[in-house]
Amino acid sequence: MVPEASSVPLYYHEDYVRHEQGPGHPESPERVREILRYIKDHSLPVELREPVGITESDLELVHSAFHIRRVRDFGVGYMDPDTFHTDRTFGFCLRAAGGVVGAVKQCITERRTTFAIPRPPGHHAGADYNMGFCYLNNVALSARMAQKEFQDIEKVAIVDIDAHHGNGTNDIFNSDPSVLYISTHEWGIFPGTGHYTDVGSGKGVGMTVNLPFNGGSGDGTFITSFREIVLPILSQFGPDLLLVSFGGDAHFMDPLTTLSLSTPGYLELVRSLIDIGNKEVGGRVCVELEGGYHTYALAESFAGAIAYASRTEPVAPARFTQNMDEKGDRKHIKELIDTTASYWKL
């Protein structure tokens, strides 16, 4: 018997498509518009929710006062070669952070998977720096606010499946034993961080798990690494909350990377995270958007995750199903296991 479909909370605001980086920029409003279009075209049962309000004092949970002022007062111009700022950017950033924080609060109180599609993204923003289309770190702020506001949220796990290493999230929680950060990403591309020897520091040693993959890695490498590394570590850590930084740029159609996940490969990863969240975390799972620059491949993958959470999949035959990495890079996976096994039972 097929379970009855249920609606899924999706946090969105019009500011997410008002934020502009300039003509031809890959981090465009069309990324979110295409996700919404796909949801509508396939009649996915979503509940659109408004972001919660975020204050500057909230931001100080993860960012320095200097950085907050800089993002607030920068004016008009490039904060770095990839990241343009206008007099409206800070307000857009607060909306983005508020969407993820709202989704996380709802997943905690209602114990069900929630989604957020914020723009601008955030995982490249550190405590006192921004880069790579990011200004403020949405997922890091959400983790800290959850720990602050909910007595039963002590341990938070963040799994980042963006093709680019989430250096900002990595750095914010580098020495914190209460937050497990796991990142799968392509090695050798922007921002050039996330080597597997970066395992955290101080009391947080072992709580940073970087899984850099070689170009061309796809379904086989990702799924095997999840099965043999990511999921066992999540089970051993025993988080109270699971946050997923969903980047669609590991897809083989993405123009900025050379990874080769297919749409079914992406969905297998997210299914496994939602399933372990339901089993180990009591349903307290939030999936929030980071990168992904082939708009249809992003929409197909992200909306497929919504369909799974709402129990309405399959939505439609996936367009991008080619599996170019069926067996996986076993030699490289073994290297990653050998390093990570110093801190976890694998």
Secondary structure, DSSP 8 states (H G I E B T S, - for coil): -------EEEE--THHHH----TT-SS-THHHHHHHHHHHHTT--EEEE------HHHHTTTS-HHHHHHHHH--SEEEETTEEE-TTHHHHHHHHHHHHHHHHHHHHHHTS-EEE--SS--TT--SS--BTTBSS-HHHHHHHHHHHH-TT---EEEEE--SS--HHHHHHTTT-TTEEEEEEEETTSTT----TT----GGGTTSEEEEEE-TT-BHHHHHHHIIIIIHHHHHHH--SEEEEEE-GGGBTT-SS---BB-HHHHHHHHHHHHHHHHHHSTT-EEEEE----SHHHHHHHHHHHHHHHHT----S--S----S-SS--HHHHHHHHHHHTTTS--
